[in-house]
């Protein structure tokens, strides 16, 4: 029987052999929900800390950093095995199960009664994050042909941003809506989290039935599990893969810093101005949404250039944009003032550029037979970056300034940009 899927297309996207349009549509559906589901935790968590647990505002930056620390300990332990498992049994079961674990975590969140229980809920959430983000990144590498990679990365980046904007705006504002309808603050928090948990279950069902099963290589070509667990680090001898790992260190830190500290900065500022927690959370959510809306609109633009440029050149340029976006926040006084929005626009542009630039380079360089494992090592590098940036940033947020975490990320983006410039010059010299 002839395989007619070899030349399958989804609009302008040329799909890899055996990938059908329905597989790609299911993936795009998942792309809309994936990062939005992951980032909602910061908005929901801010509400839980204030309305349910009554954590003092002066302690919330440190606690937020500590919760991210424990999240990343879990991800460090699981990203490698998750990548190896996907290379053995396929992407679909891991990716879909991740959404189910996120649903469990979000159901547990509003039921916690102390910081210890909150930490346990966050660690359950981390297991879901590993499965969802590993699935997203690996399928993103699997599905397009190389000449369409930049286009698909841009579309997925756009959908990630759209999901963040719509899901976080809706679910972030849901507690205030429910309180206005007569629910208590804690009841509103519970039902908002239950609603997003139900949405995660829906996404899991679509993935179970819609994604392509199996792996990109035949059974006899699969590497042994032991070799898969180490291959991601072994491939770092390729300087382009090593550069992409360095980019992941800061690019995933970018996303975590924005998701953790932008809503928290806006919310704590609002509370200091005398707002109620529900109103302050909505204000903090708004500036976060502004940054993500900018990312949403910028993704298709930078995607065009990524497809046309050398991937190292593209990554270097993207890291420069990220550095500008983060360092510009040093100019902000009150993040809730209207003039501050332009800086959050620059932040969103920089964040999505770093994400897409790093994804495009690792997508080009990751070998087919160990793709999940290399993506796993890429994600481990990102987890280490998040550990460093958020634990340091959380304490500086409380002890020095809410701007401090962003300045740290901006400086690290500059270092990766210089690394990209060095590699590009070396490649040009070698021919």
C-alpha positions in Angstrom: 0.0 0.0 0.0 1.4 3.4 -1.0 2.1 6.0 1.7 0.6 9.1 0.5 1.4 11.1 3.6 5.0 11.7 2.5 4.1 14.9 0.8 1.3 15.9 3.2 0.9 19.6 3.9 -1.0 21.7 6.4 -1.4 25.0 4.6 2.2 26.3 3.9 3.7 23.7 6.2 5.2 20.6 4.6 4.9 17.7 7.0 7.4 14.9 7.6 6.8 11.5 6.1 3.9 9.6 7.7 2.6 12.7 9.5 -0.9 13.4 8.4 -2.8 16.7 8.5 -5.1 15.4 11.3 -2.0 14.7 13.4 -0.8 18.2 12.8 -4.2 19.7 13.6 -4.3 17.8 16.9 -0.8 19.1 17.7 -1.8 22.7 17.0 -4.8 22.2 19.3 -2.4 21.0 22.0 0.0 23.9 21.3 -2.7 26.4 22.1 -3.3 24.8 25.6 0.2 23.6 26.5 2.0 26.7 27.7 -1.2 28.4 28.8 -1.9 25.5 31.2 1.7 25.6 32.5 1.8 29.3 33.1 -1.6 29.6 34.8 0.1 28.2 38.0 1.7 31.5 38.8 -1.6 33.4 38.6 -3.5 30.8 40.5 -0.7 30.4 43.0 -0.7 34.2 43.7 -4.4 34.0 44.5 -4.0 30.9 46.7 -1.2 32.6 48.7 -3.3 35.7 49.3 -6.9 34.5 49.6 -6.5 30.9 50.9 -3.2 30.9 52.9 -2.8 34.7 53.7 0.9 34.7 53.1 2.4 38.2 54.0 3.3 40.1 50.8 6.8 40.6 52.0 7.4 36.8 51.9 5.7 36.0 48.6 8.7 36.6 46.3 10.9 34.2 48.3 8.2 31.6 48.6 7.5 31.8 44.8 11.2 31.3 44.1 11.3 28.3 46.5 8.3 26.7 44.9 9.9 27.1 41.4 13.1 25.6 42.9 11.2 22.4 44.0 9.5 22.3 40.6 12.8 22.3 38.8 14.3 19.7 41.1 11.5 17.4 39.9 12.1 18.4 36.3 15.8 17.9 36.5 15.2 14.3 37.7 12.5 13.6 35.1 13.3 15.4 31.8 16.0 12.9 30.8 13.9 9.7 31.5 10.8 11.4 29.9 12.8 12.0 26.7 14.2 8.5 26.7 10.7 7.0 27.2 9.3 9.1 24.3 12.0 7.7 22.1 11.0 4.2 23.1 7.1 4.2 23.3 6.2 7.4 21.4 5.2 10.9 22.1 1.5 10.5 22.4 1.1 8.7 25.7 3.6 10.9 27.5 2.2 14.2 26.2 -1.4 13.3 26.9 -0.7 11.9 30.4 1.0 15.2 31.2 -2.3 17.1 30.8 -4.0 14.6 33.1 -1.3 15.2 35.8 -1.7 19.0 35.4 -5.5 18.5 36.0 -4.8 16.6 39.2 -2.4 19.3 40.4 -4.8 22.1 39.7 -7.6 20.3 41.6 -5.2 19.9 44.6 -4.0 23.5 44.6 -7.1 25.2 46.2 -7.3 22.5 48.8 -4.0 23.1 50.4 -3.9 24.5 54.0 -0.2 25.3 54.5 3.1 25.9 52.6 4.2 22.3 52.8 1.0 21.1 51.1 1.4 23.9 48.5 4.9 22.6 47.8 3.6 19.0 47.3 1.0 20.3 44.9 3.7 22.2 43.0 5.8 19.1 42.7 2.8 17.2 41.3 2.4 20.0 38.8 6.1 19.7 37.9 5.5 16.1 36.8 2.8 17.3 34.4 5.1 20.1 33.2 7.8 17.6 32.3 5.5 15.5 30.2 3.7 18.4 28.5 6.7 20.5 27.6 8.7 17.5 26.5 5.9 16.4 24.3 5.4 19.8 22.9 9.1 20.3 22.1 9.6 16.8 20.6 6.5 16.7 18.4 7.5 20.2 17.2 10.7 18.7 16.0 9.1 15.6 14.5 6.3 17.0 12.4 7.7 19.5 9.9 10.1 18.9 7.1 13.3 21.0 7.6 12.4 23.7 5.1 9.1 24.3 6.9 10.6 24.2 10.5 10.7 27.9 11.0 7.1 28.3 9.8 5.7 25.6 12.2 7.8 27.0 15.1 6.3 30.4 14.5 2.8 29.1 14.3 3.3 27.0 17.5 4.8 30.1 19.2 1.8 32.1 18.1 -0.6 29.5 19.4 1.4 29.2 22.7 1.1 33.0 23.1 -2.6 33.0 22.2 -3.3 30.2 24.7 -1.4 32.1 27.4 -3.4 35.3 26.7 -6.8 33.7 26.4 -6.5 31.1 29.1 -4.8 33.2 31.7 -7.1 36.2 31.0 -10.2 34.1 31.4 -9.2 31.9 34.2 -7.2 34.6 36.0 -10.3 36.9 36.0 -12.6 34.0 37.0 -12.2 34.4 40.8 -13.3 38.1 40.6 -16.3 37.2 38.4 -17.3 34.4 40.9 -16.9 36.7 43.9 -19.1 39.3 42.2 -21.8 36.5 41.8 -21.7 35.8 45.5 -19.1 33.1 46.0 -16.7 33.5 48.8 -13.0 34.1 48.0 -12.0 30.5 48.7 -14.9 29.1 46.8 -14.0 31.2 43.8 -10.4 30.0 44.0 -11.6 26.4 44.0 -14.0 26.6 41.1 -11.5 28.6 39.0 -8.9 25.8 39.5 -11.5 23.1 38.9 -12.4 24.8 35.6 -8.8 24.8 34.3 -8.4 21.2 35.4 -11.4 20.2 33.3 -9.9 22.0 30.3 -6.6 20.0 30.8 -8.6 16.8 30.7 -10.2 17.9 27.4 -6.8 18.5 25.9 -5.6 15.1 27.0 -8.5 13.4 25.3 -7.8 15.2 22.0 -4.2 14.1 22.2 -4.9 10.5 23.0 -7.1 10.3 19.8 -5.4 12.8 17.5 -1.6 12.5 17.7 0.4 10.1 15.6 1.4 7.0 17.5 4.8 5.4 17.7 8.3 7.0 17.1 9.9 8.5 14.0 12.3 5.5 13.7 11.5 1.8 13.1 11.6 -0.5 16.1 14.9 -2.1 15.0 16.5 1.4 14.8 15.7 2.4 18.3 18.6 2.9 20.6 18.8 1.0 23.9 17.2 2.8 26.9 20.6 3.1 28.7 22.1 4.7 25.6 19.2 7.1 25.2 19.5 8.3 28.8 23.1 9.5 28.1 22.9 10.4 24.4 21.5 13.9 25.0 24.7 14.9 26.9 27.0 13.1 24.5 25.6 15.1 21.6 26.7 18.3 23.3 30.1 17.7 21.6 28.3 19.3 18.6 28.9 23.0 19.3 25.5 24.0 17.8 23.7 21.6 20.2 25.9 23.0 23.0 24.9 26.5 22.1 21.2 25.5 22.0 21.6 24.0 25.5 23.0 27.3 26.7 20.1 29.1 25.0 17.7 26.8 26.8 19.3 27.6 30.1 18.1 31.2 29.7 15.1 30.8 27.4 13.2 28.5 29.8 14.3 30.8 32.6 12.8 33.7 30.5 9.4 32.0 30.5 9.6 31.1 34.2 10.6 34.5 35.3 7.8 36.2 33.3 5.2 33.6 34.5 6.4 33.8 38.1 7.4 37.4 38.7 5.5 39.6 36.3 2.0 38.7 37.8 3.5 38.8 41.3 5.1 42.2 40.8 1.8 43.6 39.5 -0.2 41.9 42.3 2.0 43.0 45.2 2.1 46.5 43.8 -1.7 46.5 43.6 -2.1 45.3 47.2 0.4 48.0 48.4 -1.9 50.5 46.7 -4.8 49.2 48.8 -6.5 46.8 46.3 -8.3 43.6 47.3 -6.5 40.3 46.4 -8.9 39.5 43.5 -8.5 43.0 42.0 -4.7 43.0 42.5 -4.5 39.5 40.8 -6.4 40.9 37.8 -4.1 43.9 37.5 -1.0 41.6 37.8 -2.6 39.3 35.2 -3.2 42.2 32.8 0.5 43.2 32.5 1.4 39.6 32.1 -1.2 39.3 29.3 0.3 42.4 27.6 3.7 40.8 27.4 2.2 37.6 26.0 0.0 39.5 23.5 3.2 41.1 22.2 4.9 37.7 22.0 1.8 36.4 20.2 2.0 39.1 17.5 5.7 39.0 17.1 6.1 35.2 16.7 5.0 35.1 13.0 7.4 37.9 12.2 10.5 36.4 13.8 9.5 33.0 12.4 9.9 34.4 8.8 13.5 35.5 9.6 14.4 32.3 11.4 13.5 30.3 8.2 15.6 32.5 6.0 18.7 33.0 8.2 21.4 30.7 9.4 20.0 29.2 12.6 23.0 30.3 14.7 22.6 33.8 13.4 18.9 33.7 14.1 19.5 32.5 17.7 22.1 35.2 18.3 19.7 37.9 17.1 16.9 36.5 19.2 19.1 36.5 22.3 19.9 40.2 21.7 16.2 41.0 21.5 15.6 39.1 24.8 18.4 41.1 26.5 16.9 44.4 25.4 13.4 43.3 26.7 14.6 42.2 30.1 17.1 45.0 30.8 14.5 47.7 29.7 12.4 46.8 32.8 15.0 48.7 34.9 13.4 51.9 33.6 10.0 51.1 35.2 8.8 52.7 38.4 5.3 51.5 39.0 4.4 48.4 36.8 0.7 49.3 36.8 1.2 52.8 35.3 0.2 53.0 31.6 3.6 54.1 30.4 5.1 50.8 31.7 3.2 48.8 29.1 5.7 49.5 26.4 8.4 47.8 28.4 6.2 44.7 28.9 5.7 44.7 25.1 9.5 44.6 24.7 9.7 41.9 27.3 7.2 39.7 25.4 9.0 40.2 22.1 12.3 39.2 23.7 10.9 36.2 25.5 9.2 34.7 22.4 12.3 35.4 20.3 14.6 33.5 22.7 12.2 30.6 22.8 11.7 30.3 19.0 15.4 30.9 18.3 16.5 28.1 20.7 13.8 25.7 19.4 14.8 26.2 15.8 18.5 25.4 16.4 17.9 22.3 18.5 15.2 21.2 16.0 17.7 21.4 13.2 20.5 19.6 15.0 18.8 16.9 17.1 19.4 13.5 15.5 16.2 11.5 14.7 17.1 8.3 16.6 17.8 10.2 19.8 15.5 13.2 19.3 13.6 12.8 22.6 16.8 12.4 24.6 18.4 15.4 23.1 15.3 17.5 23.7 15.4 16.0 27.3 18.9 17.3 27.8 17.8 20.6 26.3 15.0 20.8 28.8 17.4 19.8 31.7 19.6 22.7 30.8 16.5 24.9 30.9 15.6 23.5 34.3 19.0 24.3 35.7 18.6 27.8 34.4 15.2 28.2 36.1 16.7 26.8 39.4 19.5 29.4 39.3 17.4 32.4 38.1 14.3 31.9 40.2 15.9 31.0 43.5 18.3 33.9 43.2 15.6 36.2 41.7 13.0 35.3 44.3 15.2 36.5 47.2 16.4 39.6 45.3 12.7 40.3 44.5 11.9 40.5 48.2 15.3 41.9 49.5 16.4 44.3 46.8 13.8 45.1 44.1 11.1 43.4 42.0 13.2 44.3 38.9 16.2 42.2 40.1 15.2 38.9 38.5 14.7 40.5 35.1 18.1 42.2 35.2 19.7 38.8 35.9 18.0 37.2 33.0 18.9 40.1 30.7 22.6 39.8 31.6 22.5 36.0 30.9 20.8 36.6 27.6 23.7 38.9 26.6 26.2 36.1 27.5 24.5 33.6 25.2 24.3 36.2 22.5 28.1 36.7 22.7 28.5 32.9 22.5 26.4 32.8 19.3 28.5 35.5 17.8 31.7 33.6 18.6 30.3 30.3 17.1 29.1 32.1 14.0 32.5 33.7 13.5 34.2 30.4 14.0 32.0 28.7 11.4 32.6 31.5 8.9 36.4 31.1 9.4 36.2 27.3 8.9 34.4 27.7 5.7 
